[in-house]
Amino acid sequence: MEKFVPYEKMSKKARRVLDLQKRSTWGSIDPATRQAENKKAYKRHPKHRAAWSAADREERHERTEKPDQSCFSRA
């Protein structure tokens, strides 16, 4: 059985071997893009916003239609 040697007292080579054994890769996970969503934050894009925006667009279009200009023209 090997004697226990504290990490600080190990040689540089021994520490490097130990570090390489502990080190692993993230694989297909990108840690920079996997951040938990803040549940208290205001959500600017609600779940059904696409449906709402389509209905709003139609409503705004109906309100902004120009009246018939024939009554204002000079004959």
C-alpha positions in Angstrom: 0.0 0.0 0.0 1.3 3.4 -0.9 1.8 6.1 1.7 -0.5 9.0 1.7 1.2 12.2 0.6 -0.6 15.5 0.9 -1.3 17.2 -2.5 0.9 20.2 -1.6 3.9 18.0 -0.8 3.6 16.0 -4.0 6.1 16.6 -6.8 5.0 18.6 -9.8 4.9 15.4 -12.0 2.8 13.5 -9.4 0.3 16.4 -9.1 0.0 16.7 -12.9 -0.7 12.9 -13.2 -3.4 13.2 -10.5 -4.9 16.3 -12.1 -5.1 14.6 -15.5 -6.9 11.6 -13.9 -9.5 13.9 -12.3 -10.0 16.1 -15.3 -12.7 15.3 -17.8 -14.5 16.8 -20.7 -17.9 18.4 -20.9 -18.7 16.2 -24.0 -21.5 17.6 -26.1 -22.7 20.1 -23.3 -21.7 23.7 -23.7 -21.6 25.2 -20.2 -21.7 28.8 -21.5 -25.2 28.4 -23.0 -26.8 26.3 -20.2 -27.9 28.8 -17.7 -31.0 28.4 -15.5 -33.8 30.8 -16.2 -34.5 33.4 -13.5 -38.0 32.6 -12.4 -38.5 36.0 -10.8 -37.5 37.9 -14.0 -40.1 39.6 -16.2 -40.8 37.6 -19.3 -40.9 39.8 -22.4 -41.9 36.9 -24.7 -44.9 35.1 -23.3 -45.7 31.6 -24.4 -48.5 32.5 -26.8 -47.2 35.8 -28.0 -47.3 34.7 -31.7 -51.0 34.1 -31.5 -51.6 37.4 -29.7 -49.5 39.4 -32.1 -51.3 38.0 -35.2 -54.7 39.0 -33.7 -53.4 42.4 -32.7 -52.0 43.0 -36.2 -55.4 42.3 -37.7 -57.1 44.6 -35.2 -54.7 47.4 -35.8 -55.1 47.0 -39.6 -58.8 47.3 -39.3 -58.6 50.5 -37.2 -56.1 52.2 -39.5 -57.8 51.6 -42.8 -58.3 54.9 -44.5 -61.8 56.1 -45.2 -62.9 56.5 -48.8 -61.3 59.6 -50.2 -63.9 60.2 -53.0 -66.0 62.5 -50.8 -63.0 64.8 -50.3 -61.9 65.1 -53.9 -62.9 68.2 -55.9 -65.0 67.6 -59.0 
